[in-house]
């Protein structure tokens, strides 16, 4: 599973914390793999998939197991842990 699948899946933000997952697949892509990622994303978002540092909704192209929305948040959190 890579971040490169993102062009086929996107998230529509409804009333927080609800989001709609939209996915499209093309014959030249592995539809099963994409559907799997969409399902995992849906599970993440239904639990409230937010950056653990700033609390923003996670971008859809992030890795399924990502905890921070951006590199800056990851660094800030690491700095806070050390302090
Ligand atoms: Zn963040």
PDB file of the backbone (N, CA, C, O) and the ligand in Angstrom, with CONECT records:
HET     ZN  A 101       1
ATOM      1  N   UNK A   1       0.837  -1.205   0.000  1.00  0.00           N
ATOM      2  CA  UNK A   1       0.000   0.000   0.000  1.00  0.00           C
ATOM      3  C   UNK A   1       0.875   1.260   0.000  1.00  0.00           C
ATOM      4  O   UNK A   1       1.698   1.450   0.896  1.00  0.00           O
ATOM      5  N   UNK A   2       0.695   2.096  -0.988  1.00  0.00           N
ATOM      6  CA  UNK A   2       1.528   3.293  -1.059  1.00  0.00           C
ATOM      7  C   UNK A   2       0.649   4.534  -1.063  1.00  0.00           C
ATOM      8  O   UNK A   2      -0.573   4.457  -1.196  1.00  0.00           O
ATOM      9  N   UNK A   3       1.289   5.650  -0.919  1.00  0.00           N
ATOM     10  CA  UNK A   3       0.577   6.925  -0.967  1.00  0.00           C
ATOM     11  C   UNK A   3       0.167   7.289  -2.392  1.00  0.00           C
ATOM     12  O   UNK A   3      -0.537   8.275  -2.611  1.00  0.00           O
ATOM     13  N   UNK A   4       0.610   6.492  -3.350  1.00  0.00           N
ATOM     14  CA  UNK A   4       0.383   6.856  -4.744  1.00  0.00           C
ATOM     15  C   UNK A   4      -1.023   6.550  -5.233  1.00  0.00           C
ATOM     16  O   UNK A   4      -1.398   6.947  -6.336  1.00  0.00           O
ATOM     17  N   UNK A   5      -1.798   5.852  -4.428  1.00  0.00           N
ATOM     18  CA  UNK A   5      -3.166   5.520  -4.840  1.00  0.00           C
ATOM     19  C   UNK A   5      -4.133   6.689  -4.677  1.00  0.00           C
ATOM     20  O   UNK A   5      -5.307   6.585  -5.031  1.00  0.00           O
ATOM     21  N   UNK A   6      -3.637   7.796  -4.142  1.00  0.00           N
ATOM     22  CA  UNK A   6      -4.566   8.820  -3.676  1.00  0.00           C
ATOM     23  C   UNK A   6      -5.447   9.432  -4.751  1.00  0.00           C
ATOM     24  O   UNK A   6      -6.525   9.939  -4.444  1.00  0.00           O
ATOM     25  N   UNK A   7      -5.011   9.396  -6.009  1.00  0.00           N
ATOM     26  CA  UNK A   7      -5.785  10.059  -7.058  1.00  0.00           C
ATOM     27  C   UNK A   7      -7.155   9.413  -7.261  1.00  0.00           C
ATOM     28  O   UNK A   7      -8.050  10.028  -7.841  1.00  0.00           O
ATOM     29  N   UNK A   8      -7.323   8.183  -6.787  1.00  0.00           N
ATOM     30  CA  UNK A   8      -8.568   7.484  -7.039  1.00  0.00           C
ATOM     31  C   UNK A   8      -9.518   7.527  -5.850  1.00  0.00           C
ATOM     32  O   UNK A   8     -10.668   7.100  -5.948  1.00  0.00           O
ATOM     33  N   UNK A   9      -9.032   8.045  -4.728  1.00  0.00           N
ATOM     34  CA  UNK A   9      -9.885   8.110  -3.539  1.00  0.00           C
ATOM     35  C   UNK A   9      -9.876   9.536  -3.001  1.00  0.00           C
ATOM     36  O   UNK A   9      -8.817  10.154  -2.894  1.00  0.00           O
ATOM     37  N   UNK A  10     -11.016  10.042  -2.673  1.00  0.00           N
ATOM     38  CA  UNK A  10     -11.001  11.333  -2.008  1.00  0.00           C
ATOM     39  C   UNK A  10     -12.086  11.383  -0.942  1.00  0.00           C
ATOM     40  O   UNK A  10     -12.987  10.546  -0.886  1.00  0.00           O
ATOM     41  N   UNK A  11     -11.960  12.388  -0.113  1.00  0.00           N
ATOM     42  CA  UNK A  11     -12.841  12.515   1.043  1.00  0.00           C
ATOM     43  C   UNK A  11     -13.673  13.782   0.901  1.00  0.00           C
ATOM     44  O   UNK A  11     -13.137  14.854   0.618  1.00  0.00           O
ATOM     45  N   UNK A  12     -14.972  13.659   1.095  1.00  0.00           N
ATOM     46  CA  UNK A  12     -15.798  14.854   1.172  1.00  0.00           C
ATOM     47  C   UNK A  12     -16.110  15.077   2.642  1.00  0.00           C
ATOM     48  O   UNK A  12     -16.607  14.183   3.327  1.00  0.00           O
ATOM     49  N   UNK A  13     -15.817  16.269   3.114  1.00  0.00           N
ATOM     50  CA  UNK A  13     -16.125  16.569   4.508  1.00  0.00           C
ATOM     51  C   UNK A  13     -17.588  16.943   4.644  1.00  0.00           C
ATOM     52  O   UNK A  13     -18.063  17.889   4.015  1.00  0.00           O
ATOM     53  N   UNK A  14     -18.299  16.184   5.477  1.00  0.00           N
ATOM     54  CA  UNK A  14     -19.682  16.530   5.797  1.00  0.00           C
ATOM     55  C   UNK A  14     -19.638  17.228   7.142  1.00  0.00           C
ATOM     56  O   UNK A  14     -18.609  17.794   7.511  1.00  0.00           O
ATOM     57  N   UNK A  15     -20.746  17.197   7.885  1.00  0.00           N
ATOM     58  CA  UNK A  15     -20.694  17.765   9.231  1.00  0.00           C
ATOM     59  C   UNK A  15     -19.720  16.945  10.060  1.00  0.00           C
ATOM     60  O   UNK A  15     -19.893  15.732  10.180  1.00  0.00           O
ATOM     61  N   UNK A  16     -18.710  17.567  10.632  1.00  0.00           N
ATOM     62  CA  UNK A  16     -17.758  16.813  11.438  1.00  0.00           C
ATOM     63  C   UNK A  16     -18.483  16.031  12.527  1.00  0.00           C
ATOM     64  O   UNK A  16     -19.445  16.556  13.086  1.00  0.00           O
ATOM     65  N   UNK A  17     -18.078  14.804  12.861  1.00  0.00           N
ATOM     66  CA  UNK A  17     -16.893  14.131  12.340  1.00  0.00           C
ATOM     67  C   UNK A  17     -17.194  13.273  11.124  1.00  0.00           C
ATOM     68  O   UNK A  17     -16.419  12.368  10.816  1.00  0.00           O
ATOM     69  N   UNK A  18     -18.288  13.523  10.423  1.00  0.00           N
ATOM     70  CA  UNK A  18     -18.670  12.642   9.330  1.00  0.00           C
ATOM     71  C   UNK A  18     -18.016  13.050   8.028  1.00  0.00           C
ATOM     72  O   UNK A  18     -17.954  14.231   7.685  1.00  0.00           O
ATOM     73  N   UNK A  19     -17.536  12.063   7.317  1.00  0.00           N
ATOM     74  CA  UNK A  19     -16.956  12.307   6.010  1.00  0.00           C
ATOM     75  C   UNK A  19     -17.492  11.257   5.050  1.00  0.00           C
ATOM     76  O   UNK A  19     -17.928  10.185   5.470  1.00  0.00           O
ATOM     77  N   UNK A  20     -17.458  11.566   3.781  1.00  0.00           N
ATOM     78  CA  UNK A  20     -17.883  10.612   2.776  1.00  0.00           C
ATOM     79  C   UNK A  20     -16.645  10.195   1.980  1.00  0.00           C
ATOM     80  O   UNK A  20     -15.859  11.040   1.552  1.00  0.00           O
ATOM     81  N   UNK A  21     -16.486   8.917   1.791  1.00  0.00           N
ATOM     82  CA  UNK A  21     -15.355   8.416   1.019  1.00  0.00           C
ATOM     83  C   UNK A  21     -15.829   8.151  -0.403  1.00  0.00           C
ATOM     84  O   UNK A  21     -16.792   7.415  -0.617  1.00  0.00           O
ATOM     85  N   UNK A  22     -15.159   8.744  -1.358  1.00  0.00           N
ATOM     86  CA  UNK A  22     -15.508   8.529  -2.752  1.00  0.00           C
ATOM     87  C   UNK A  22     -14.324   7.850  -3.425  1.00  0.00           C
ATOM     88  O   UNK A  22     -13.185   8.296  -3.288  1.00  0.00           O
ATOM     89  N   UNK A  23     -14.585   6.814  -4.122  1.00  0.00           N
ATOM     90  CA  UNK A  23     -13.467   6.170  -4.800  1.00  0.00           C
ATOM     91  C   UNK A  23     -13.858   5.749  -6.208  1.00  0.00           C
ATOM     92  O   UNK A  23     -15.002   5.382  -6.476  1.00  0.00           O
ATOM     93  N   UNK A  24     -12.905   5.812  -7.069  1.00  0.00           N
ATOM     94  CA  UNK A  24     -13.091   5.412  -8.457  1.00  0.00           C
ATOM     95  C   UNK A  24     -11.978   4.444  -8.804  1.00  0.00           C
ATOM     96  O   UNK A  24     -10.854   4.592  -8.324  1.00  0.00           O
ATOM     97  N   UNK A  25     -12.267   3.486  -9.607  1.00  0.00           N
ATOM     98  CA  UNK A  25     -11.179   2.624 -10.053  1.00  0.00           C
ATOM     99  C   UNK A  25     -11.233   2.498 -11.563  1.00  0.00           C
ATOM    100  O   UNK A  25     -12.289   2.626 -12.183  1.00  0.00           O
ATOM    101  N   UNK A  26     -10.084   2.246 -12.130  1.00  0.00           N
ATOM    102  CA  UNK A  26      -9.961   2.110 -13.562  1.00  0.00           C
ATOM    103  C   UNK A  26      -9.462   0.710 -13.877  1.00  0.00           C
ATOM    104  O   UNK A  26      -8.803   0.086 -13.046  1.00  0.00           O
ATOM    105  N   UNK A  27      -9.765   0.218 -15.050  1.00  0.00           N
ATOM    106  CA  UNK A  27      -9.390  -1.163 -15.385  1.00  0.00           C
ATOM    107  C   UNK A  27      -7.887  -1.424 -15.241  1.00  0.00           C
ATOM    108  O   UNK A  27      -7.474  -2.549 -14.959  1.00  0.00           O
ATOM    109  N   UNK A  28      -7.090  -0.406 -15.431  1.00  0.00           N
ATOM    110  CA  UNK A  28      -5.648  -0.622 -15.357  1.00  0.00           C
ATOM    111  C   UNK A  28      -5.117  -0.519 -13.926  1.00  0.00           C
ATOM    112  O   UNK A  28      -3.915  -0.633 -13.685  1.00  0.00           O
ATOM    113  N   UNK A  29      -6.014  -0.306 -13.008  1.00  0.00           N
ATOM    114  CA  UNK A  29      -5.581  -0.262 -11.618  1.00  0.00           C
ATOM    115  C   UNK A  29      -6.117  -1.476 -10.878  1.00  0.00           C
ATOM    116  O   UNK A  29      -7.079  -2.109 -11.314  1.00  0.00           O
ATOM    117  N   UNK A  30      -5.506  -1.785  -9.790  1.00  0.00           N
ATOM    118  CA  UNK A  30      -5.942  -2.912  -8.990  1.00  0.00           C
ATOM    119  C   UNK A  30      -7.123  -2.492  -8.121  1.00  0.00           C
ATOM    120  O   UNK A  30      -6.957  -1.948  -7.029  1.00  0.00           O
ATOM    121  N   UNK A  31      -8.325  -2.761  -8.640  1.00  0.00           N
ATOM    122  CA  UNK A  31      -9.540  -2.276  -7.982  1.00  0.00           C
ATOM    123  C   UNK A  31      -9.664  -2.834  -6.564  1.00  0.00           C
ATOM    124  O   UNK A  31     -10.122  -2.141  -5.656  1.00  0.00           O
ATOM    125  N   UNK A  32      -9.262  -4.059  -6.386  1.00  0.00           N
ATOM    126  CA  UNK A  32      -9.388  -4.680  -5.070  1.00  0.00           C
ATOM    127  C   UNK A  32      -8.507  -3.954  -4.056  1.00  0.00           C
ATOM    128  O   UNK A  32      -8.932  -3.649  -2.941  1.00  0.00           O
ATOM    129  N   UNK A  33      -7.284  -3.688  -4.466  1.00  0.00           N
ATOM    130  CA  UNK A  33      -6.329  -3.022  -3.580  1.00  0.00           C
ATOM    131  C   UNK A  33      -6.838  -1.625  -3.200  1.00  0.00           C
ATOM    132  O   UNK A  33      -6.728  -1.194  -2.052  1.00  0.00           O
ATOM    133  N   UNK A  34      -7.399  -0.933  -4.204  1.00  0.00           N
ATOM    134  CA  UNK A  34      -7.904   0.418  -3.952  1.00  0.00           C
ATOM    135  C   UNK A  34      -9.120   0.371  -3.030  1.00  0.00           C
ATOM    136  O   UNK A  34      -9.265   1.201  -2.132  1.00  0.00           O
ATOM    137  N   UNK A  35      -9.987  -0.608  -3.265  1.00  0.00           N
ATOM    138  CA  UNK A  35     -11.169  -0.743  -2.408  1.00  0.00           C
ATOM    139  C   UNK A  35     -10.751  -1.041  -0.975  1.00  0.00           C
ATOM    140  O   UNK A  35     -11.368  -0.552  -0.028  1.00  0.00           O
ATOM    141  N   UNK A  36      -9.719  -1.830  -0.820  1.00  0.00           N
ATOM    142  CA  UNK A  36      -9.218  -2.141   0.518  1.00  0.00           C
ATOM    143  C   UNK A  36      -8.739  -0.889   1.229  1.00  0.00           C
ATOM    144  O   UNK A  36      -9.024  -0.671   2.406  1.00  0.00           O
ATOM    145  N   UNK A  37      -7.991  -0.056   0.471  1.00  0.00           N
ATOM    146  CA  UNK A  37      -7.508   1.182   1.077  1.00  0.00           C
ATOM    147  C   UNK A  37      -8.687   2.090   1.444  1.00  0.00           C
ATOM    148  O   UNK A  37      -8.686   2.722   2.501  1.00  0.00           O
ATOM    149  N   UNK A  38      -9.687   2.149   0.565  1.00  0.00           N
ATOM    150  CA  UNK A  38     -10.862   2.977   0.837  1.00  0.00           C
ATOM    151  C   UNK A  38     -11.558   2.509   2.115  1.00  0.00           C
ATOM    152  O   UNK A  38     -11.992   3.324   2.930  1.00  0.00           O
ATOM    153  N   UNK A  39     -11.658   1.196   2.279  1.00  0.00           N
ATOM    154  CA  UNK A  39     -12.289   0.658   3.482  1.00  0.00           C
ATOM    155  C   UNK A  39     -11.513   1.022   4.734  1.00  0.00           C
ATOM    156  O   UNK A  39     -12.093   1.419   5.744  1.00  0.00           O
ATOM    157  N   UNK A  40     -10.194   0.883   4.658  1.00  0.00           N
ATOM    158  CA  UNK A  40      -9.370   1.196   5.816  1.00  0.00           C
ATOM    159  C   UNK A  40      -9.459   2.675   6.143  1.00  0.00           C
ATOM    160  O   UNK A  40      -9.523   3.059   7.310  1.00  0.00           O
ATOM    161  N   UNK A  41      -9.462   3.511   5.097  1.00  0.00           N
ATOM    162  CA  UNK A  41      -9.608   4.956   5.302  1.00  0.00           C
ATOM    163  C   UNK A  41     -10.947   5.255   5.972  1.00  0.00           C
ATOM    164  O   UNK A  41     -11.026   6.057   6.903  1.00  0.00           O
ATOM    165  N   UNK A  42     -11.998   4.595   5.483  1.00  0.00           N
ATOM    166  CA  UNK A  42     -13.330   4.825   6.037  1.00  0.00           C
ATOM    167  C   UNK A  42     -13.342   4.472   7.519  1.00  0.00           C
ATOM    168  O   UNK A  42     -13.950   5.172   8.329  1.00  0.00           O
ATOM    169  N   UNK A  43     -12.664   3.379   7.867  1.00  0.00           N
ATOM    170  CA  UNK A  43     -12.597   2.969   9.272  1.00  0.00           C
ATOM    171  C   UNK A  43     -11.844   4.018  10.085  1.00  0.00           C
ATOM    172  O   UNK A  43     -12.272   4.407  11.172  1.00  0.00           O
ATOM    173  N   UNK A  44     -10.707   4.472   9.534  1.00  0.00           N
ATOM    174  CA  UNK A  44      -9.932   5.509  10.222  1.00  0.00           C
ATOM    175  C   UNK A  44     -10.784   6.754  10.466  1.00  0.00           C
ATOM    176  O   UNK A  44     -10.826   7.285  11.575  1.00  0.00           O
ATOM    177  N   UNK A  45     -11.462   7.209   9.408  1.00  0.00           N
ATOM    178  CA  UNK A  45     -12.216   8.459   9.521  1.00  0.00           C
ATOM    179  C   UNK A  45     -13.431   8.298  10.424  1.00  0.00           C
ATOM    180  O   UNK A  45     -13.821   9.236  11.119  1.00  0.00           O
ATOM    181  N   UNK A  46     -14.025   7.118  10.416  1.00  0.00           N
ATOM    182  CA  UNK A  46     -15.211   6.937  11.258  1.00  0.00           C
ATOM    183  C   UNK A  46     -14.825   6.946  12.735  1.00  0.00           C
ATOM    184  O   UNK A  46     -15.646   7.264  13.595  1.00  0.00           O
ATOM    185  N   UNK A  47     -13.579   6.598  13.023  1.00  0.00           N
ATOM    186  CA  UNK A  47     -13.098   6.678  14.406  1.00  0.00           C
ATOM    187  C   UNK A  47     -12.635   8.090  14.747  1.00  0.00           C
ATOM    188  O   UNK A  47     -12.343   8.391  15.904  1.00  0.00           O
ATOM    189  N   UNK A  48     -12.569   8.943  13.746  1.00  0.00           N
ATOM    190  CA  UNK A  48     -12.040  10.277  13.960  1.00  0.00           C
ATOM    191  C   UNK A  48     -10.548  10.259  13.733  1.00  0.00           C
ATOM    192  O   UNK A  48      -9.764  10.149  14.675  1.00  0.00           O
ATOM    193  N   UNK A  49     -10.163  10.368  12.483  1.00  0.00           N
ATOM    194  CA  UNK A  49      -8.746  10.283  12.128  1.00  0.00           C
ATOM    195  C   UNK A  49      -8.176  11.684  12.063  1.00  0.00           C
ATOM    196  O   UNK A  49      -8.221  12.335  11.019  1.00  0.00           O
ATOM    197  N   UNK A  50      -7.643  12.147  13.180  1.00  0.00           N
ATOM    198  CA  UNK A  50      -7.112  13.499  13.243  1.00  0.00           C
ATOM    199  C   UNK A  50      -5.648  13.453  13.629  1.00  0.00           C
ATOM    200  O   UNK A  50      -5.177  12.504  14.256  1.00  0.00           O
ATOM    201  N   UNK A  51      -4.950  14.488  13.244  1.00  0.00           N
ATOM    202  CA  UNK A  51      -3.564  14.650  13.643  1.00  0.00           C
ATOM    203  C   UNK A  51      -3.498  14.694  15.167  1.00  0.00           C
ATOM    204  O   UNK A  51      -4.232  15.454  15.798  1.00  0.00           O
ATOM    205  N   UNK A  52      -2.615  13.878  15.763  1.00  0.00           N
ATOM    206  CA  UNK A  52      -2.567  13.856  17.223  1.00  0.00           C
ATOM    207  C   UNK A  52      -1.911  15.121  17.771  1.00  0.00           C
ATOM    208  O   UNK A  52      -1.986  15.378  18.973  1.00  0.00           O
ATOM    209  N   UNK A  53      -1.273  15.910  16.919  1.00  0.00           N
ATOM    210  CA  UNK A  53      -0.659  17.152  17.403  1.00  0.00           C
ATOM    211  C   UNK A  53      -1.603  18.345  17.276  1.00  0.00           C
ATOM    212  O   UNK A  53      -1.906  18.999  18.273  1.00  0.00           O
ATOM    213  N   UNK A  54      -2.073  18.636  16.053  1.00  0.00           N
ATOM    214  CA  UNK A  54      -2.869  19.854  15.860  1.00  0.00           C
ATOM    215  C   UNK A  54      -4.371  19.572  15.791  1.00  0.00           C
ATOM    216  O   UNK A  54      -5.172  20.504  15.870  1.00  0.00           O
ATOM    217  N   UNK A  55      -4.767  18.305  15.646  1.00  0.00           N
ATOM    218  CA  UNK A  55      -6.181  17.963  15.651  1.00  0.00           C
ATOM    219  C   UNK A  55      -6.894  18.154  14.325  1.00  0.00           C
ATOM    220  O   UNK A  55      -8.110  17.982  14.237  1.00  0.00           O
ATOM    221  N   UNK A  56      -6.135  18.512  13.288  1.00  0.00           N
ATOM    222  CA  UNK A  56      -6.753  18.655  11.970  1.00  0.00           C
ATOM    223  C   UNK A  56      -7.140  17.285  11.410  1.00  0.00           C
ATOM    224  O   UNK A  56      -6.542  16.266  11.757  1.00  0.00           O
ATOM    225  N   UNK A  57      -8.140  17.282  10.547  1.00  0.00           N
ATOM    226  CA  UNK A  57      -8.508  16.066   9.850  1.00  0.00           C
ATOM    227  C   UNK A  57      -7.328  15.618   8.990  1.00  0.00           C
ATOM    228  O   UNK A  57      -6.715  16.436   8.304  1.00  0.00           O
ATOM    229  N   UNK A  58      -7.014  14.353   9.024  1.00  0.00           N
ATOM    230  CA  UNK A  58      -5.867  13.866   8.272  1.00  0.00           C
ATOM    231  C   UNK A  58      -6.127  13.933   6.777  1.00  0.00           C
ATOM    232  O   UNK A  58      -7.225  13.618   6.318  1.00  0.00           O
ATOM    233  N   UNK A  59      -5.108  14.348   6.009  1.00  0.00           N
ATOM    234  CA  UNK A  59      -5.269  14.364   4.552  1.00  0.00           C
ATOM    235  C   UNK A  59      -5.425  12.937   4.043  1.00  0.00           C
ATOM    236  O   UNK A  59      -4.824  12.009   4.584  1.00  0.00           O
ATOM    237  N   UNK A  60      -6.222  12.767   3.013  1.00  0.00           N
ATOM    238  CA  UNK A  60      -6.570  11.427   2.529  1.00  0.00           C
ATOM    239  C   UNK A  60      -5.373  10.669   1.962  1.00  0.00           C
ATOM    240  O   UNK A  60      -5.381   9.439   1.903  1.00  0.00           O
ATOM    241  N   UNK A  61      -4.353  11.402   1.549  1.00  0.00           N
ATOM    242  CA  UNK A  61      -3.209  10.734   0.918  1.00  0.00           C
ATOM    243  C   UNK A  61      -2.187  10.234   1.931  1.00  0.00           C
ATOM    244  O   UNK A  61      -1.191   9.610   1.563  1.00  0.00           O
ATOM    245  N   UNK A  62      -2.441  10.514   3.219  1.00  0.00           N
ATOM    246  CA  UNK A  62      -1.489  10.046   4.219  1.00  0.00           C
ATOM    247  C   UNK A  62      -1.530   8.530   4.333  1.00  0.00           C
ATOM    248  O   UNK A  62      -2.515   7.882   3.980  1.00  0.00           O
ATOM    249  N   UNK A  63      -0.423   7.984   4.838  1.00  0.00           N
ATOM    250  CA  UNK A  63      -0.413   6.556   5.088  1.00  0.00           C
ATOM    251  C   UNK A  63      -1.519   6.209   6.074  1.00  0.00           C
ATOM    252  O   UNK A  63      -1.864   7.000   6.952  1.00  0.00           O
ATOM    253  N   UNK A  64      -2.067   5.007   5.911  1.00  0.00           N
ATOM    254  CA  UNK A  64      -3.156   4.527   6.758  1.00  0.00           C
ATOM    255  C   UNK A  64      -2.803   4.623   8.239  1.00  0.00           C
ATOM    256  O   UNK A  64      -3.665   4.892   9.076  1.00  0.00           O
ATOM    257  N   UNK A  65      -1.536   4.401   8.553  1.00  0.00           N
ATOM    258  CA  UNK A  65      -1.143   4.380   9.959  1.00  0.00           C
ATOM    259  C   UNK A  65      -0.497   5.699  10.402  1.00  0.00           C
ATOM    260  O   UNK A  65       0.132   5.757  11.459  1.00  0.00           O
ATOM    261  N   UNK A  66      -0.650   6.750   9.601  1.00  0.00           N
ATOM    262  CA  UNK A  66      -0.042   8.033   9.951  1.00  0.00           C
ATOM    263  C   UNK A  66      -0.722   8.633  11.179  1.00  0.00           C
ATOM    264  O   UNK A  66      -1.921   8.450  11.390  1.00  0.00           O
ATOM    265  N   UNK A  67       0.058   9.352  11.983  1.00  0.00           N
ATOM    266  CA  UNK A  67      -0.498   9.970  13.187  1.00  0.00           C
ATOM    267  C   UNK A  67      -0.471  11.496  13.120  1.00  0.00           C
ATOM    268  O   UNK A  67      -1.160  12.178  13.879  1.00  0.00           O
ATOM    269  N   UNK A  68       0.329  12.011  12.209  1.00  0.00           N
ATOM    270  CA  UNK A  68       0.474  13.462  12.105  1.00  0.00           C
ATOM    271  C   UNK A  68       0.128  13.908  10.695  1.00  0.00           C
ATOM    272  O   UNK A  68       0.417  13.204   9.727  1.00  0.00           O
ATOM    273  N   UNK A  69      -0.500  15.094  10.577  1.00  0.00           N
ATOM    274  CA  UNK A  69      -0.958  15.546   9.279  1.00  0.00           C
ATOM    275  C   UNK A  69       0.195  16.065   8.436  1.00  0.00           C
ATOM    276  O   UNK A  69       0.138  16.035   7.207  1.00  0.00           O
ATOM    277  N   UNK A  70       1.236  16.539   9.095  1.00  0.00           N
ATOM    278  CA  UNK A  70       2.371  17.011   8.325  1.00  0.00           C
ATOM    279  C   UNK A  70       3.657  16.847   9.120  1.00  0.00           C
ATOM    280  O   UNK A  70       3.645  16.604  10.327  1.00  0.00           O
ATOM    281  N   UNK A  71       4.761  16.986   8.406  1.00  0.00           N
ATOM    282  CA  UNK A  71       6.070  16.771   9.011  1.00  0.00           C
ATOM    283  C   UNK A  71       6.278  17.708  10.198  1.00  0.00           C
ATOM    284  O   UNK A  71       6.867  17.319  11.206  1.00  0.00           O
ATOM    285  N   UNK A  72       5.795  18.937  10.075  1.00  0.00           N
ATOM    286  CA  UNK A  72       5.944  19.913  11.147  1.00  0.00           C
ATOM    287  C   UNK A  72       5.306  19.440  12.444  1.00  0.00           C
ATOM    288  O   UNK A  72       5.872  19.620  13.522  1.00  0.00           O
ATOM    289  N   UNK A  73       4.131  18.837  12.338  1.00  0.00           N
ATOM    290  CA  UNK A  73       3.430  18.346  13.523  1.00  0.00           C
ATOM    291  C   UNK A  73       4.202  17.198  14.166  1.00  0.00           C
ATOM    292  O   UNK A  73       4.277  17.092  15.391  1.00  0.00           O
ATOM    293  N   UNK A  74       4.770  16.346  13.326  1.00  0.00           N
ATOM    294  CA  UNK A  74       5.537  15.219  13.837  1.00  0.00           C
ATOM    295  C   UNK A  74       6.740  15.730  14.629  1.00  0.00           C
ATOM    296  O   UNK A  74       7.069  15.198  15.688  1.00  0.00           O
ATOM    297  N   UNK A  75       7.386  16.761  14.106  1.00  0.00           N
ATOM    298  CA  UNK A  75       8.569  17.307  14.760  1.00  0.00           C
ATOM    299  C   UNK A  75       8.210  18.021  16.054  1.00  0.00           C
ATOM    300  O   UNK A  75       8.887  17.866  17.071  1.00  0.00           O
ATOM    301  N   UNK A  76       7.130  18.808  16.005  1.00  0.00           N
ATOM    302  CA  UNK A  76       6.705  19.529  17.202  1.00  0.00           C
ATOM    303  C   UNK A  76       6.374  18.548  18.325  1.00  0.00           C
ATOM    304  O   UNK A  76       6.730  18.762  19.484  1.00  0.00           O
ATOM    305  N   UNK A  77       5.687  17.470  17.955  1.00  0.00           N
ATOM    306  CA  UNK A  77       5.303  16.475  18.952  1.00  0.00           C
ATOM    307  C   UNK A  77       6.543  15.813  19.540  1.00  0.00           C
ATOM    308  O   UNK A  77       6.605  15.556  20.743  1.00  0.00           O
ATOM    309  N   UNK A  78       7.524  15.539  18.697  1.00  0.00           N
ATOM    310  CA  UNK A  78       8.758  14.911  19.159  1.00  0.00           C
ATOM    311  C   UNK A  78       9.496  15.851  20.106  1.00  0.00           C
ATOM    312  O   UNK A  78      10.048  15.427  21.121  1.00  0.00           O
ATOM    313  N   UNK A  79       9.494  17.120  19.757  1.00  0.00           N
ATOM    314  CA  UNK A  79      10.183  18.125  20.592  1.00  0.00           C
ATOM    315  C   UNK A  79       9.505  18.206  21.965  1.00  0.00           C
ATOM    316  O   UNK A  79      10.170  18.288  22.997  1.00  0.00           O
ATOM    317  N   UNK A  80       8.161  18.181  21.952  1.00  0.00           N
ATOM    318  CA  UNK A  80       7.409  18.292  23.190  1.00  0.00           C
ATOM    319  C   UNK A  80       7.688  17.075  24.079  1.00  0.00           C
ATOM    320  O   UNK A  80       7.798  17.188  25.300  1.00  0.00           O
ATOM    321  N   UNK A  81       7.799  15.903  23.427  1.00  0.00           N
ATOM    322  CA  UNK A  81       8.069  14.690  24.207  1.00  0.00           C
ATOM    323  C   UNK A  81       9.408  14.781  24.918  1.00  0.00           C
ATOM    324  O   UNK A  81       9.559  14.302  26.042  1.00  0.00           O
ATOM    325  N   UNK A  82      10.383  15.400  24.253  1.00  0.00           N
ATOM    326  CA  UNK A  82      11.724  15.440  24.804  1.00  0.00           C
ATOM    327  C   UNK A  82      11.855  16.485  25.922  1.00  0.00           C
ATOM    328  O   UNK A  82      12.661  16.352  26.842  1.00  0.00           O
ATOM    329  N   UNK A  83      11.032  17.520  25.800  1.00  0.00           N
ATOM    330  CA  UNK A  83      11.150  18.629  26.766  1.00  0.00           C
ATOM    331  C   UNK A  83      10.695  18.216  28.172  1.00  0.00           C
ATOM    332  O   UNK A  83      10.731  19.029  29.096  1.00  0.00           O
TER     333      UNK A  83
HETATM  334 ZN    ZN A 101      -1.143  18.317  12.455  1.00  0.00          ZN
END
